[in-house]
Amino acid sequence: MNYFRSIRTQLSAKAKRMFRTPISHELPVAGADRHLAGDLTAEELRRLEQLAGQFPSMGGKEIGPFLRKLAREAPSDMAIVEVGSWLGAGTAQLAIGVRERGADQSVTIHTYDRWIATGGEIEKALRKSGLVLSKNQDTLPWVMEKLRPFGARIKFVKRDIAAIDWSGGAISVYVDDASKTPAKFHHVLRTFGPSWIPGITVLVLMDYYYWEKTGSEGHKCQKYFIEAHRKHFTHIDDFRRGSNAAFLYREKLDFEGVNFSSLLHPSEI
Ligand SMILES: C[S@@+](CC[C@H](N)C(=O)[O-])C[C@H]1O[C@@H](n2cnc3c(N)ncnc32)[C@H](O)[C@@H]1O
């Protein structure tokens, strides 16, 4: 099923133009110098798949086919946003999907993270792929270098979630693997939500079921939000070996007015 095709025609040309506001460049665009148009050969696709398979992953690689499909089928001229790239495993999958669009390379991936190696992440990188990181290492140069061969247009924003802003226009795909507590999730909702397009934007919430592992009430914030706004979101898919769930943003929501209490247990309101 193409989640986008049926609704693509409904978006008026005027609305598309309205959303094409440029975003400021935070860091150099990976791959800007090569491959920005034209079809992938089968051989090149195999090479990128092989490279993508080598990234240490906390879930992005495992849901790779889904991310690729979303990026491949996303409407032209809209942004893909990823919050919580870590070492770029999911970004690589999105980048392959963008390259699979062939000549239509109008889609930019905007990826956000603080890209500072913490204790748990150092241990995971080593365990998952033998990558040695040092404490507090700035991992962004490594990530950019590894994503460069993918040749997709990627903007990297190295910033704490609390300070993220957005002026990049309409968002077709929103992937979040970092905003798992109420304050962070509230901030990203108010930041990115107004650029989600009803009937088009797909949300991939990679920590949706995280609370099942941690037992933490705070980690249920995404679930409480979705449940409090049921008519605005349609559940599309689950990837229960990870903690992921995907939703289609269906009906316009006033994100400015989203109450923090809607992210908390109903008894705490
Ligand atoms: C679970 S990992 C992402 C894994 C990645 N999506 C993958 O599939 O491999 C979460 C990421 O969120 C980032 N993160 C967590 N809290 C953050 C914050 N407050 N500001 C910026 N980045 C944050 C961490 O640096 C980490 O890289």
The ligand as an SDF file (V2000), in Angstrom:
LIG
                    3D

 27 29  0  0  0  0  0  0  0  0999 V2000
   17.8960    5.2760   20.7600 C   0  0  0  0  0  0  0  0  0  0  0  0
   19.0950    6.3450   20.1160 S   0  0  0  0  0  0  0  0  0  0  0  0
   18.6700    6.4720   18.4240 C   0  0  0  0  0  0  0  0  0  0  0  0
   18.9710    5.2160   17.6790 C   0  0  0  0  0  0  0  0  0  0  0  0
   18.8450    5.3060   16.1820 C   0  0  0  0  0  0  0  0  0  0  0  0
   17.5520    5.8220   15.7790 N   0  0  0  0  0  0  0  0  0  0  0  0
   19.0770    3.9490   15.5970 C   0  0  0  0  0  0  0  0  0  0  0  0
   18.1390    3.4020   15.0050 O   0  0  0  0  0  0  0  0  0  0  0  0
   20.1820    3.4370   15.7160 O   0  0  0  0  0  0  0  0  0  0  0  0
   18.5750    7.8820   20.7550 C   0  0  0  0  0  0  0  0  0  0  0  0
   19.3810    9.0670   20.2900 C   0  0  0  0  0  0  0  0  0  0  0  0
   18.7290   10.2220   20.7790 O   0  0  0  0  0  0  0  0  0  0  0  0
   19.6890   11.1680   21.1490 C   0  0  0  0  0  0  0  0  0  0  0  0
   19.1410   12.0340   22.1880 N   0  0  0  0  0  0  0  0  0  0  0  0
   18.5570   11.6430   23.3460 C   0  0  0  0  0  0  0  0  0  0  0  0
   18.1870   12.7250   24.0650 N   0  0  0  0  0  0  0  0  0  0  0  0
   18.5570   13.8090   23.3450 C   0  0  0  0  0  0  0  0  0  0  0  0
   18.4420   15.2110   23.5540 C   0  0  0  0  0  0  0  0  0  0  0  0
   17.8910   15.7030   24.6710 N   0  0  0  0  0  0  0  0  0  0  0  0
   18.8950   16.0310   22.5930 N   0  0  0  0  0  0  0  0  0  0  0  0
   19.4680   15.5520   21.4620 C   0  0  0  0  0  0  0  0  0  0  0  0
   19.5990   14.2190   21.2030 N   0  0  0  0  0  0  0  0  0  0  0  0
   19.1510   13.3740   22.1380 C   0  0  0  0  0  0  0  0  0  0  0  0
   20.8800   10.3820   21.6590 C   0  0  0  0  0  0  0  0  0  0  0  0
   22.0610   11.1200   21.4820 O   0  0  0  0  0  0  0  0  0  0  0  0
   20.8240    9.1240   20.7970 C   0  0  0  0  0  0  0  0  0  0  0  0
   21.7220    9.2120   19.7340 O   0  0  0  0  0  0  0  0  0  0  0  0
  1  2  1  0
  2  3  1  0
  2 10  1  0
  3  4  1  0
  4  5  1  0
  5  6  1  0
  5  7  1  0
  7  8  2  0
  7  9  1  0
 10 11  1  0
 11 12  1  0
 11 26  1  0
 12 13  1  0
 13 14  1  0
 13 24  1  0
 14 15  1  0
 14 23  1  0
 15 16  2  0
 16 17  1  0
 17 18  1  0
 17 23  2  0
 18 19  1  0
 18 20  2  0
 20 21  1  0
 21 22  2  0
 22 23  1  0
 24 25  1  0
 24 26  1  0
 26 27  1  0
M  CHG  2   2   1   9  -1
M  END
$$$$
